[in-house]
Amino acid sequence: MPFAIDPTSKPKRQVRSAARERLDLAIDALTRLEQDEHADVEAIVHDVRKRGKEIRALARLVRPAIGSEFDRCNRLVRDAAKELSPIRDAHALLGTLDDLRSAADDAGDIDLEAVRHRQAERANAATDSLQPGDSRIRHAAELLVSARKGVRR
């Protein structure tokens, strides 16, 4: 969901709108995750972290104009992503391991298969650990709501 700055419109309004839109998407995703025990945890966590990267990039783009508000926004969004990073990291590691296995000469190596099995268990446990009502979801959402309030400034 890319955004573009229209040079004929007020850039301040467009930047605020883009930031609010991305924050709203991330907050809505966390709300779904908190309320729906059947939600796709991995996909939602990935989406929230991706929105966070977009918001932080946008803040860096306008850093000279927002001054000290940049540090606050950057910290809030970064810390929200950190709440969810163990889930994403476990699945990213599993994906990397799968890529290595497919590139290896002996993809059936029993040692590599055992490592992959243990990592899959860890990834599943990380996903299963994030349940509706989890304090990490709530805290991440609170941080993003605080960042959204700062967008008005």
SULRAVEN-V608023 format. One record per run of one state. SS is the DSSP state (alpha for helix, beta for strand, coil for the rest). FROM is the first residue (numbers start at 1). TO is the last residue. If there is no record, write none. Layout:
# SULRAVEN-V608023
SS	FROM	TO
SS	FROM	TO
This chain:
# SULRAVEN-V608023
coil	1	10
alpha	11	35
coil	36	40
alpha	41	61
coil	62	62
alpha	63	66
coil	67	68
alpha	69	103
coil	104	109
alpha	110	129
coil	130	134
alpha	135	151
coil	152	153
